[in-house]
Every structure is written in C-alpha cells, then in structure tokens.
Amino acid sequence: MTPFNFISPSALIFGPDTIGSLPKRAAQFGTTLLLVTGSSSFSKSETWHALHAEFIRNRLKCHQVSIPGEPSPEDIDPVVHRFRHTDIGVVIAVGGGSVLDAGKAISAMLTQPGSVTDYLEGVGSRRHPGTKVPFIAVPTTSGTGSEATKNAVISRPGPDGFKKSLRHDNFVPEIAWVDPALTLSCPQAVTAACGMDALTQLIEAFVSVQASPMTDALCRSGLEGFGQALLTAALSDPGDLGARTRLSWGAYISGLALANAGLGAVHGFASVIGGKSTMSHGNVCGTLLAETTRAVIDRLSADGNTAGLKKYAQAARLLDLAGDTRTDISACTRLVDTLYQWTQTLSLPRLGAYGITRNHLPAMAEATGIKNTPVTLSKEVLENILAARL
C-alpha cells in the first residue's frame, strides 16, 4: 500500500437538531466569540434566537458579522482589522460554503499582519505560518464541504480578477458541526447547485491520481444514494429530512476527500471562471460536470486505461443509476448520460448567462489546472468542454 497522509477536523458533530448544543461547546474556547453568517435568513430564524439565548445563558459575548456572497479581500480585511486586537476565543461560521470560507479566513488572519491577499496562493508573497483562532464550521447548505477542508477560497471577480486559496493544514476546523435540519430552508436552486458541487468533489476525488484507500472508502460512502437524495431535496420534496441528511453526509465526505485527494478539471475550470465572472461555484461545477466527465472517460478509453474506467464505473454503480451498468463500459456510458440528464433536470445555467463568450475560452482553457485528473486533456479539449456549455 502506498503511504499517505490524512487530514480531518478534530471533531465532527453530525445529526439533525444537534445545533442546540453549540453554545455549551463554544464556551470551552473562551468567553468571547465572533459569529460569521450570510446576508440572508439565519440571523432572523428561530434557531438563531434560541442559540443567542443560550450564548447569553453560557455567559458568552457574541460579536456578529455578515458576509454577503463569495468572500473577497474587501470582505475579510475590514473584519480582521476590527477584531484583531479583541480577545476572540473562537470564530463560528454558520452558512453556506462562502460563509464557512470567510470564517476560516478570518480565524487565520486574526493572528497575522497585513491583508489576506498577501497570503493567497498565486497572488501574495507571504507564507502563512498556520496560526489561527479556533474555528467551528456549521454548514447550512450541502455543497463545498468547507467544514472539512484546509483552505478558504477568496475571490475578486473581474477582467484581472482571481479566485485563490488561503491554505494550511492547520486551517481545518476544530469542529465540523453538521446539522442537516439547518439545510431544510435552503432554496431548491441552491440545493441543486450545491449538490452538484458535492457530487463533483466526490467523483473527482474518487478518480484522482492522489486517491488513497482512505479517500476511496470515504467517497464510496458519500456516493451511495447521493443522486436520488439530490433529486428529492432539489425537486420533489425539499422538506425530506432523510434526503437532506444524505446530502449533508455526502457534502461533508466530499470535503474530506478533496482535502486529502485533491480535485480535477472541473474545479480547475471553476477557479478560473470564478475569478472572471459572478457565476457561483456550485453552478460552474454543476454545468461542467457532465461534459468534463465525458471527455475524461473518452481519453481513458482511447488510452486503454481500464483501471481509470473501473473507477468511474464504480461511481455509477454506487449512485445506483437506472439502466445497464453490468460492464464497466456500460456503467461509464450510463454515468455520463445521467449527468447530462441531471444538468437539464436541475436547470443548471450555461456559462453564457454570465457574460462568458467564445472569445474568453482560449485564455480560460490555458489557465485551467488539471493536475489530479487521471488523464491529460489538451487545451483544445478543454476549450471544447467550455464551448459546449456556453
């Protein structure tokens, strides 16, 4: 067996209606906390009012900030400046992947001088030493798996924009608190996009050249039943807590898997597109997953890479897809066909809806990283993938 390292949160608390115990656990880190939320409904919810009462009962002083969307340096730096000299015992982020990334970045930057931009991969020149304020991640969507990862994605969209990571092994949250009941209010379109992001991460980590026996076992667990749960929660019955729980588990597992096995071409595209447009990460992944999977499987077939094809076939069988999956070839074909079908059924938007044109494609293809993908894809193939979803 090839040696491997494995990184994960120090603790996982998982299950519906577990969130009520959060204030008592937070008190273990000190008397002052910084709560990071999104701009929408959580701070108006009954859950928040109940938590706030428990914070007071546990004699916790709670500062609160809101992050309106995917975090930028302009979101992170002012919060860090405001609280850098406050005795914050723990940062708690409650929200979607963007909120969790913001909380993760804030917890890391509270200990360091300068702007978060200075420490971003491929942007800044400083190397973060890994010090931070303790961090608890509480997802309210089932998507990025940021509650289990060691990086925070920071972006500044525009012609010269970027979407890059603040990364260190120590940035994995102290506690990942996954309460699927918190996702019940997630809008159906967001559920669809986030679910396709998690599915992308599960598939890409499963077939990654950096995959290990540990990440393979995790991905198998995450993939089982994920597709049906996604269709139920995003389309037929958004209030199905069983489906929401299945998605929350898959999303958490996808974060663990990506943190340890890396990701492939779809996320390579997402990094580039996210720096040039306002298209959400989940929508980018969801709209490109079928096309990219088809291109990789075609290359594996042309190369005679039976081991790579077997991995994709296993993914199809774990998703319990309808149709013939008896042979690896038929299972791979069924996987691609189903991903195309889900792209349509879930109404995932095309790239052109966000101002991306054919003129943008050569530069985007050139900048796309595919280092963990099990095949080499030419620039022409990458352009064709993007063109198919304009």
C-alpha positions in Angstrom: 0.0 0.0 0.0 1.3 3.4 -0.9 1.9 5.7 2.1 -0.5 8.6 2.5 -1.4 11.4 5.0 -4.9 12.2 6.1 -6.2 15.5 7.5 -9.6 16.0 9.1 -11.4 18.2 11.7 -10.6 17.4 15.3 -14.2 16.7 15.9 -17.4 16.0 13.9 -20.8 16.5 15.4 -23.4 15.2 12.9 -27.2 14.8 13.0 -30.5 16.6 12.8 -31.3 19.1 15.7 -27.8 18.9 17.3 -27.2 22.6 16.9 -28.7 23.4 20.3 -25.5 22.1 22.0 -23.3 24.6 20.1 -23.2 27.3 22.8 -22.0 24.9 25.5 -19.3 23.6 23.3 -18.2 27.1 22.2 -17.8 28.1 25.8 -14.8 25.7 26.1 -12.8 28.1 23.9 -13.4 31.3 26.0 -16.0 33.9 26.8 -15.9 35.9 23.6 -16.9 34.6 20.1 -17.2 36.0 16.6 -20.1 34.7 14.7 -19.9 34.9 10.9 -23.2 34.5 8.9 -24.5 35.2 5.5 -26.7 38.1 4.5 -30.0 36.1 4.4 -32.2 34.2 6.7 -30.2 32.6 9.5 -30.0 35.7 11.8 -33.8 36.1 11.5 -34.5 32.4 12.2 -35.9 30.8 15.4 -32.7 28.7 15.5 -30.6 31.9 15.8 -32.8 33.4 18.5 -32.6 30.1 20.5 -28.8 30.0 20.1 -28.4 33.6 21.1 -30.3 33.0 24.3 -28.0 30.0 25.0 -25.0 32.1 24.3 -26.2 34.6 27.0 -27.0 31.8 29.4 -23.5 30.4 29.0 -22.1 34.0 29.6 -20.7 34.3 26.1 -20.2 37.7 24.5 -21.1 37.3 20.8 -19.9 39.7 18.1 -21.6 39.1 14.7 -20.7 40.0 11.1 -22.3 39.1 7.8 -20.7 38.2 4.5 -23.0 38.9 1.6 -21.6 36.5 -1.0 -18.4 34.7 -2.1 -15.7 36.3 0.1 -13.3 38.9 -1.2 -10.4 40.6 0.4 -12.7 43.6 0.8 -14.9 41.4 3.0 -12.2 39.8 5.0 -9.8 42.6 5.7 -12.2 45.0 7.5 -13.5 42.3 9.8 -9.9 41.3 10.7 -8.9 44.9 11.3 -11.9 45.4 13.5 -11.3 42.4 15.7 -7.6 41.7 15.5 -7.0 43.2 19.0 -10.2 41.8 20.5 -9.8 38.7 22.7 -11.8 36.4 20.4 -11.8 32.8 21.8 -13.4 31.1 18.8 -14.8 32.0 15.4 -18.0 30.3 14.4 -19.3 30.4 10.8 -22.9 29.4 10.1 -23.9 29.4 6.5 -23.1 28.1 3.0 -19.6 27.4 1.7 -18.8 31.0 1.1 -19.6 31.9 4.7 -17.5 29.0 6.0 -14.6 30.1 3.8 -14.9 33.6 5.2 -14.9 32.4 8.8 -11.9 30.2 8.1 -10.0 33.1 6.6 -10.9 35.4 9.4 -9.8 32.9 12.0 -6.5 32.6 10.3 -5.9 36.3 9.6 -6.7 37.4 13.2 -3.2 36.2 14.1 -1.3 37.8 11.2 -0.5 41.3 9.9 -1.4 42.6 6.5 -4.2 41.7 4.1 -5.4 38.2 3.3 -4.3 38.9 -0.3 -0.7 38.8 0.9 -1.1 35.1 1.8 -3.2 33.8 -1.1 -1.7 31.1 -3.4 -0.6 32.6 -6.7 -1.3 36.1 -5.6 0.6 37.1 -2.5 4.2 36.7 -1.5 3.8 35.8 2.2 3.6 32.3 3.6 1.0 31.8 6.4 2.5 30.0 9.4 -0.7 28.2 10.2 -1.6 30.1 13.4 -5.2 30.9 14.0 -8.1 31.5 16.4 -10.1 28.2 16.9 -12.8 27.7 14.3 -16.1 26.0 14.3 -17.8 25.4 10.9 -21.6 25.0 10.7 -22.9 24.5 7.2 -26.5 25.4 6.2 -26.1 24.0 2.6 -24.8 20.7 1.3 -22.1 21.6 -1.1 -18.5 22.6 -0.8 -17.6 20.6 2.3 -15.6 23.6 3.5 -16.4 22.3 7.1 -13.8 19.6 6.4 -11.2 21.3 4.3 -7.9 23.1 5.0 -8.4 26.0 2.6 -10.5 29.2 2.3 -11.4 30.3 -1.2 -11.1 34.1 -1.7 -12.0 35.9 -4.9 -12.1 39.2 -6.6 -14.1 38.8 -9.9 -13.2 41.0 -12.9 -11.1 41.1 -16.0 -7.9 40.9 -13.9 -9.7 39.0 -11.1 -8.7 35.9 -9.2 -10.2 33.1 -7.2 -7.4 31.6 -5.0 -7.0 29.8 -1.7 -5.6 30.6 1.7 -4.3 27.2 2.7 -2.6 25.5 5.5 -3.1 22.0 7.2 -3.9 23.8 10.4 -6.9 25.6 8.9 -9.1 22.5 9.1 -11.8 23.4 11.6 -11.6 22.3 15.2 -15.2 21.3 15.0 -17.3 20.5 11.9 -20.9 20.8 13.2 -23.2 19.3 10.6 -26.9 19.6 11.4 -28.9 18.6 8.3 -32.1 20.3 9.7 -30.3 23.6 9.1 -30.5 22.9 5.3 -34.3 22.4 5.2 -34.8 26.1 4.3 -32.2 26.1 1.5 -33.8 27.2 -1.7 -34.2 24.5 -4.4 -31.9 26.1 -6.9 -29.2 26.5 -4.3 -29.7 22.9 -3.2 -29.2 21.8 -6.8 -26.0 23.8 -7.4 -24.5 22.9 -4.1 -25.4 19.2 -4.5 -23.8 19.1 -7.9 -20.7 20.7 -6.4 -20.5 18.0 -3.7 -21.1 15.3 -6.4 -18.3 16.7 -8.5 -15.9 16.6 -5.5 -16.9 13.0 -4.7 -16.3 11.9 -8.3 -13.1 13.9 -8.8 -11.5 12.8 -5.5 -12.5 9.2 -6.2 -10.7 9.1 -9.6 -7.9 11.4 -8.5 -4.3 10.3 -9.1 -3.8 11.2 -5.4 -6.6 9.0 -4.2 -5.8 6.6 -1.3 -7.6 3.6 0.3 -8.9 6.1 2.9 -10.4 8.6 0.4 -11.7 5.8 -1.7 -13.6 4.4 1.2 -15.0 7.8 2.1 -16.1 8.5 -1.5 -17.9 5.2 -1.7 -19.8 6.2 1.4 -20.6 9.6 0.1 -21.7 8.5 -3.3 -24.1 5.8 -2.1 -27.6 7.1 -2.6 -26.4 10.7 -3.3 -28.1 11.1 -6.6 -31.6 10.2 -5.5 -31.3 12.3 -2.4 -30.3 15.3 -4.5 -33.3 14.9 -6.9 -35.6 14.6 -3.9 -34.3 17.6 -2.0 -33.9 19.8 -5.0 -37.1 18.9 -6.9 -39.8 16.6 -5.5 -39.7 17.1 -1.7 -37.4 19.8 -0.3 -38.7 19.0 3.2 -37.5 15.4 3.2 -35.1 15.4 6.2 -33.8 11.9 5.2 -32.7 13.2 1.8 -31.2 16.3 3.4 -29.3 14.2 5.8 -27.9 12.0 3.0 -26.8 15.2 1.2 -25.2 16.7 4.3 -23.2 13.5 4.8 -22.1 13.4 1.1 -21.1 17.0 1.2 -19.0 16.5 4.4 -17.4 13.5 2.9 -16.7 15.3 -0.3 -14.8 18.0 1.7 -12.7 15.3 3.5 -12.0 13.7 0.2 -10.9 16.8 -1.7 -8.7 17.9 1.3 -6.8 14.7 1.0 -7.0 13.5 -2.6 -7.3 16.8 -4.5 -9.6 17.7 -7.3 -9.7 17.6 -11.1 -10.5 19.6 -14.2 -14.0 20.7 -13.2 -12.6 22.5 -10.2 -9.7 23.8 -12.4 -12.3 25.4 -14.5 -14.2 26.7 -11.5 -11.2 28.6 -10.2 -10.6 30.4 -13.4 -14.3 31.1 -14.1 -14.9 32.3 -10.6 -12.2 34.9 -10.9 -13.6 36.3 -14.1 -17.4 36.2 -13.5 -20.0 36.2 -10.8 -21.2 32.7 -11.6 -21.4 30.7 -8.3 -19.0 27.9 -7.7 -21.8 25.3 -7.5 -23.3 26.4 -10.8 -19.9 26.2 -12.5 -19.2 22.7 -11.3 -22.8 21.5 -12.0 -22.9 22.9 -15.5 -19.5 21.4 -16.5 -19.5 18.1 -14.7 -21.1 16.0 -17.5 -19.0 17.5 -20.3 -15.8 17.0 -18.4 -16.6 13.5 -17.3 -17.4 12.5 -20.9 -14.0 14.0 -22.0 -12.0 12.2 -19.3 -13.8 8.9 -20.0 -13.2 9.2 -23.7 -9.5 9.8 -23.1 -9.3 6.8 -20.7 -10.9 4.6 -23.3 -8.5 5.9 -26.0 -5.6 5.2 -23.8 -6.8 1.7 -22.8 -6.8 2.7 -19.1 -9.0 0.1 -17.7 -8.2 0.9 -14.1 -9.4 4.5 -14.6 -12.6 3.4 -16.3 -13.3 0.9 -13.5 -13.3 3.8 -11.0 -15.9 5.7 -13.0 -17.9 2.6 -13.4 -17.8 2.0 -9.6 -19.1 5.6 -9.1 -22.0 4.9 -11.4 -22.9 1.7 -9.5 -22.6 3.5 -6.1 -25.0 6.2 -7.4 -27.4 3.3 -8.2 -28.2 4.6 -11.6 -31.0 3.2 -13.6 -30.1 1.2 -16.7 -27.3 -1.2 -17.7 -24.2 -0.9 -15.5 -23.1 -4.5 -15.7 -19.9 -3.9 -17.6 -17.5 -1.0 -16.9 -18.1 0.5 -20.4 -21.9 0.4 -20.0 -21.6 1.8 -16.5 -19.4 4.7 -17.7 -21.9 5.4 -20.5 -24.8 5.4 -18.1 -22.9 7.8 -15.7 -22.3 10.3 -18.5 -25.8 10.1 -19.8 -27.3 10.6 -16.3 -25.1 13.6 -15.5 -26.3 15.2 -18.8 -29.8 14.5 -17.7 -29.4 15.9 -14.2 -27.8 19.1 -15.7 -31.0 19.6 -17.6 -33.4 18.4 -14.9 -31.8 20.7 -12.3 -31.9 23.7 -14.7 -28.2 24.5 -14.2 -27.3 27.7 -16.1 -25.0 28.0 -19.0 -21.7 30.0 -19.0 -23.1 32.4 -21.5 -25.7 33.6 -19.0 -22.8 35.2 -17.0 -21.2 37.0 -19.9 -18.7 34.4 -20.9 -18.2 34.2 -24.7 -16.2 32.1 -27.1 -13.5 34.8 -27.1 -12.8 34.1 -23.4 -12.3 30.4 -23.9 -8.7 30.1 -25.1 -7.3 32.0 -22.0 -9.6 30.1 -19.7 -8.5 26.8 -21.0 -4.9 27.8 -20.8 -5.3 28.8 -17.1 -7.2 25.7 -16.1 -5.3 23.3 -13.9 -5.9 19.5 -14.2 -3.1 18.1 -12.1 -5.1 15.4 -10.3 -7.2 14.3 -13.3 -6.3 10.7 -14.3 -5.7 11.8 -17.9 -4.1 14.7 -19.8 -6.6 16.9 -21.6 -5.3 19.1 -24.3 -6.1 22.8 -24.5 -8.4 22.1 -27.4 -10.4 19.6 -25.4 -10.7 22.0 -22.5 -12.0 24.7 -24.9 -14.5 22.3 -26.3 -15.8 21.4 -22.9 -16.4 25.1 -22.2 -17.9 25.8 -25.6 -20.4 23.0 -25.1 -21.8 24.9 -22.1 -21.9 28.5 -23.5 
